[in-house]
Amino acid sequence: MSQRDLWKALSGVLCLYKHSGVSSSALKKLITNKITESVAEIESTSRVRLPLISLPVVEPHEKSGALVVVGKNDIADYRYHPLVCGRAIRAEDVNLVDALPLATTSSGVCLFGVNDGCDQIPELMSKSWTNAYRIDGILKKNLENPGEKISRHRLEKVISRMESEFRGASFKHANVDLESSEAFELARRGLPRAQLPGAQIVYSIELNYFRAPRFSLTVQCSGEDDEMLRNLISHIGANLNTETTVIRLQRQNFGPFGGDDALLEKQFSLQNIARNIQINQ
């Protein structure tokens, strides 16, 4: 494979799974090292085929002594040897852009633009995809009223009220009048998408599990970041007159990309990375 073909194979959108405890920058470094190490290994184990260069064979004329070309000799052009010109791909050659970085303590599906694919990230983010998160939390005891217990029904009421508030905000972000027929038609088909890319909208909050003090939610949203989701959990606690702590935040879907589309850390290899980029085109 030529250097041009290799660069083309390593340009596009890469879908990975980030584990908790790994920062976005550390994940980028890991991917870069895997790519460069694999390329270096291929080059070291492959026979180097150098282009040939023709050099004239010059001899003095037997009578006049003048130099004349009597033939040519083809020799390898060592200007293109890896030990002279360097590796095909070095660490500084690999460009990676994390479309929506997760905090170090969070985990889940991530999208990276690789090399020429970095230019695709703004276009992908402008689609305002709906992303799904699993968030596990703990309700702290109310210091002012330690005997107060929070029931599942009470938590569901708070979530339902917050969903109604977010529903109204979603129509506002879509520039739709709540009293118009357009709003009715949009509501019939589902919540509208934001007209302004990057607008933070929560579409649904589903309570999956509750056994005080632990609870687990599935949140569908767009334009979010880690801080916004953690503030959402804090807001739920405030409505319950208590405090909450997030113990797990996992992105389950990044728009159309899910866990089945993502490479795990143990699967990071040049071949798998190139294949994943090709599938995501």
C-alpha positions as CSV (number, residue, x, y, z in Angstrom):
1,M,0.0,0.0,0.0
2,S,1.4,3.4,-1.0
3,Q,1.6,6.3,1.4
4,R,-1.2,8.0,-0.4
5,D,-3.5,5.0,-0.1
6,L,-2.6,4.6,3.6
7,W,-3.5,8.3,4.2
8,K,-6.8,7.8,2.4
9,A,-7.7,4.7,4.4
10,L,-6.9,6.7,7.6
11,S,-9.1,9.7,6.8
12,G,-12.8,9.8,7.9
13,V,-14.9,9.3,11.0
14,L,-13.9,6.8,13.7
15,C,-16.3,5.5,16.3
16,L,-14.7,4.3,19.6
17,Y,-15.8,3.4,23.1
18,K,-14.1,5.4,25.9
19,H,-13.8,3.8,29.3
20,S,-14.2,5.7,32.5
21,G,-10.9,6.9,33.9
22,V,-9.5,7.7,30.4
23,S,-9.3,11.3,29.2
24,S,-10.1,12.4,25.7
25,S,-6.4,13.5,25.2
26,A,-5.2,10.1,26.5
27,L,-7.5,8.3,24.1
28,K,-6.2,10.4,21.2
29,K,-2.6,9.6,22.2
30,L,-3.4,5.9,22.4
31,I,-5.0,5.9,18.9
32,T,-2.1,7.8,17.4
33,N,0.5,5.4,19.0
34,K,-1.4,2.4,17.6
35,I,-1.4,3.8,14.1
36,T,2.2,4.9,14.0
37,E,3.5,1.7,15.7
38,S,1.5,-0.5,13.3
39,V,2.9,1.4,10.3
40,A,6.4,1.2,11.6
41,E,6.0,-2.6,12.2
42,I,4.7,-3.1,8.6
43,E,7.6,-1.1,7.2
44,S,10.2,-2.9,9.3
45,T,8.9,-6.4,8.3
46,S,8.3,-5.6,4.6
47,R,10.9,-5.6,2.0
48,V,11.7,-2.1,1.0
49,R,11.2,-1.6,-2.7
50,L,13.2,1.4,-3.8
51,P,12.7,3.1,-7.2
52,L,15.6,2.8,-9.6
53,I,17.6,5.7,-10.9
54,S,19.7,5.5,-14.1
55,L,23.3,6.8,-13.9
56,P,25.5,7.2,-16.9
57,V,28.6,5.1,-17.2
58,V,31.4,7.4,-18.3
59,E,34.8,6.3,-19.7
60,P,37.7,8.3,-21.3
61,H,38.0,8.0,-25.0
62,E,41.0,5.8,-26.0
63,K,42.5,8.4,-28.4
64,S,41.4,11.9,-27.2
65,G,41.0,11.1,-23.5
66,A,37.7,13.0,-23.4
67,L,35.0,11.5,-21.2
68,V,32.2,9.8,-23.1
69,V,29.0,8.0,-22.0
70,V,29.3,4.4,-22.9
71,G,26.2,3.1,-21.2
72,K,24.0,3.4,-18.1
73,N,23.7,1.7,-14.8
74,D,20.4,1.3,-12.8
75,I,20.8,1.6,-9.0
76,A,18.4,1.9,-6.1
77,D,17.4,5.5,-5.2
78,Y,18.2,5.6,-1.4
79,R,16.6,9.1,-1.1
80,Y,13.3,7.2,-0.6
81,H,14.6,4.7,2.0
82,P,12.7,5.0,5.4
83,L,16.1,5.4,7.1
84,V,16.7,8.5,5.0
85,C,13.3,10.1,4.5
86,G,11.6,8.8,7.7
87,R,8.5,6.8,8.3
88,A,5.4,7.0,6.1
89,I,3.3,8.3,9.1
90,R,4.7,9.9,12.2
91,A,2.8,10.9,15.4
92,E,2.7,14.5,14.4
93,D,1.1,13.6,11.1
94,V,-2.0,12.1,12.6
95,N,-4.8,14.6,13.3
96,L,-7.7,13.7,15.6
97,V,-10.7,15.8,16.6
98,D,-13.1,14.6,19.3
99,A,-16.6,15.6,18.1
100,L,-18.1,15.7,21.6
101,P,-15.6,15.0,24.4
102,L,-16.6,13.1,27.5
103,A,-15.2,13.9,30.9
104,T,-12.5,11.6,32.3
105,T,-15.0,10.0,34.7
106,S,-17.6,9.4,32.0
107,S,-17.7,6.6,29.4
108,G,-19.4,5.7,26.2
109,V,-19.5,6.0,22.4
110,C,-17.2,8.7,20.9
111,L,-16.8,10.0,17.4
112,F,-13.4,11.2,16.2
113,G,-12.5,12.9,12.9
114,V,-9.3,11.4,11.6
115,N,-6.9,13.4,9.3
116,D,-9.0,14.8,6.4
117,G,-12.1,13.6,8.3
118,C,-11.6,16.3,10.8
119,D,-13.3,18.7,8.3
120,Q,-16.5,16.5,8.5
121,I,-17.0,17.1,12.3
122,P,-18.7,20.6,12.1
123,E,-21.2,19.2,9.5
124,L,-22.0,16.2,11.7
125,M,-22.5,18.3,14.7
126,S,-24.8,20.7,12.8
127,K,-27.3,17.8,12.3
128,S,-28.2,18.1,16.0
129,W,-28.5,14.4,16.5
130,T,-30.3,13.0,19.5
131,N,-27.9,11.3,21.9
132,A,-28.8,8.8,24.6
133,Y,-27.2,8.6,28.1
134,R,-27.4,6.3,31.1
135,I,-26.9,8.2,34.3
136,D,-26.7,6.5,37.7
137,G,-27.0,8.6,40.8
138,I,-27.4,8.6,44.6
139,L,-29.7,10.7,46.6
140,K,-28.1,12.2,49.7
141,K,-29.9,12.5,53.0
142,N,-31.7,15.7,53.7
143,L,-29.8,17.2,56.7
144,E,-32.7,19.4,57.6
145,N,-35.1,16.5,57.7
146,P,-33.2,13.2,58.0
147,G,-36.3,11.2,58.4
148,E,-37.8,12.3,55.1
149,K,-38.0,9.5,52.6
150,I,-38.1,9.9,48.8
151,S,-40.4,7.5,47.0
152,R,-40.3,6.4,43.4
153,H,-43.6,8.2,42.8
154,R,-42.3,11.5,44.1
155,L,-39.2,11.2,41.9
156,E,-41.3,10.4,38.8
157,K,-43.4,13.5,39.4
158,V,-40.3,15.7,39.5
159,I,-39.1,14.1,36.3
160,S,-42.5,14.5,34.6
161,R,-42.6,18.2,35.5
162,M,-39.1,18.7,34.2
163,E,-39.9,16.9,30.9
164,S,-42.9,19.3,30.4
165,E,-40.5,22.3,30.9
166,F,-38.0,20.9,28.4
167,R,-40.8,20.2,26.0
168,G,-41.8,23.8,26.0
169,A,-38.2,24.9,25.6
170,S,-37.8,22.6,22.6
171,F,-40.5,24.4,20.7
172,K,-38.9,27.7,21.6
173,H,-35.6,26.6,20.2
174,A,-37.3,25.5,17.1
175,N,-38.9,29.0,16.7
176,V,-42.4,27.5,16.8
177,D,-45.4,29.2,18.6
178,L,-46.9,26.7,21.1
179,E,-50.4,27.9,20.2
180,S,-50.0,27.4,16.4
181,S,-51.1,24.5,14.2
182,E,-47.5,23.9,13.3
183,A,-46.8,23.2,17.0
184,F,-49.7,20.7,17.1
185,E,-48.4,19.0,14.0
186,L,-44.8,18.8,15.3
187,A,-46.1,17.5,18.7
188,R,-48.0,14.8,16.9
189,R,-44.8,13.6,15.2
190,G,-42.5,14.1,18.2
191,L,-40.5,16.9,19.6
192,P,-39.0,19.3,17.1
193,R,-35.3,19.6,16.4
194,A,-33.4,22.7,17.3
195,Q,-32.9,25.2,14.4
196,L,-29.8,26.5,16.1
197,P,-27.0,23.8,16.1
198,G,-25.6,23.3,19.6
199,A,-28.8,24.3,21.4
200,Q,-29.1,22.2,24.6
201,I,-32.4,20.3,24.6
202,V,-33.6,17.4,26.7
203,Y,-36.2,15.3,24.8
204,S,-36.9,12.7,27.5
205,I,-36.0,11.5,30.9
206,E,-36.9,7.9,31.8
207,L,-36.5,6.4,35.2
208,N,-35.1,2.9,34.7
209,Y,-34.4,1.9,38.3
210,F,-35.1,3.3,41.8
211,R,-34.2,1.8,45.1
212,A,-33.3,4.6,47.6
213,P,-30.9,6.1,47.6
214,R,-29.8,4.8,44.2
215,F,-31.5,5.6,40.9
216,S,-30.8,5.2,37.2
217,L,-32.1,7.3,34.3
218,T,-32.0,7.2,30.5
219,V,-31.7,10.8,29.1
220,Q,-32.2,11.6,25.4
221,C,-30.9,15.0,24.4
222,S,-28.9,17.1,21.9
223,G,-26.3,19.9,22.2
224,E,-25.4,18.5,25.6
225,D,-22.1,18.2,27.4
226,D,-21.0,16.6,30.7
227,E,-21.6,19.7,32.8
228,M,-25.1,20.1,31.5
229,L,-26.0,16.5,32.3
230,R,-24.5,16.7,35.8
231,N,-26.4,19.9,36.4
232,L,-29.6,18.1,35.3
233,I,-29.1,15.5,38.0
234,S,-28.4,18.3,40.5
235,H,-31.6,20.0,39.5
236,I,-33.6,16.8,40.1
237,G,-32.1,16.7,43.6
238,A,-32.9,20.4,44.2
239,N,-36.6,19.7,43.3
240,L,-36.6,16.9,45.9
241,N,-35.1,19.2,48.6
242,T,-31.9,17.1,48.7
243,E,-28.6,16.7,46.9
244,T,-27.6,14.1,44.3
245,T,-24.3,12.7,43.2
246,V,-23.6,11.2,39.7
247,I,-21.8,7.9,40.1
248,R,-22.0,6.8,36.4
249,L,-22.4,8.7,33.2
250,Q,-22.4,6.6,30.0
251,R,-23.2,7.7,26.4
252,Q,-25.1,4.8,24.9
253,N,-25.8,6.4,21.5
254,F,-24.2,9.2,19.5
255,G,-26.9,9.9,17.0
256,P,-27.1,6.8,14.7
257,F,-23.9,5.4,16.2
258,G,-24.2,2.9,19.1
259,G,-22.1,0.4,21.0
260,D,-22.1,-2.1,18.2
261,D,-20.4,0.5,15.9
262,A,-17.7,1.4,18.4
263,L,-14.2,-0.1,18.6
264,L,-13.2,-1.2,22.1
265,E,-9.7,-0.4,23.4
266,K,-8.6,-4.0,23.0
267,Q,-9.6,-3.9,19.3
268,F,-7.4,-0.9,18.5
269,S,-5.3,-1.9,15.5
270,L,-4.4,-0.3,12.1
271,Q,-6.6,-2.8,10.3
272,N,-9.7,-2.3,12.6
273,I,-9.3,1.5,12.6
274,A,-9.2,1.6,8.8
275,R,-12.1,-0.8,8.5
276,N,-14.2,1.3,11.0
277,I,-13.5,4.5,9.1
278,Q,-14.6,2.8,5.8
279,I,-17.8,1.5,7.4
280,N,-18.7,5.0,8.7
281,Q,-18.3,6.7,5.3
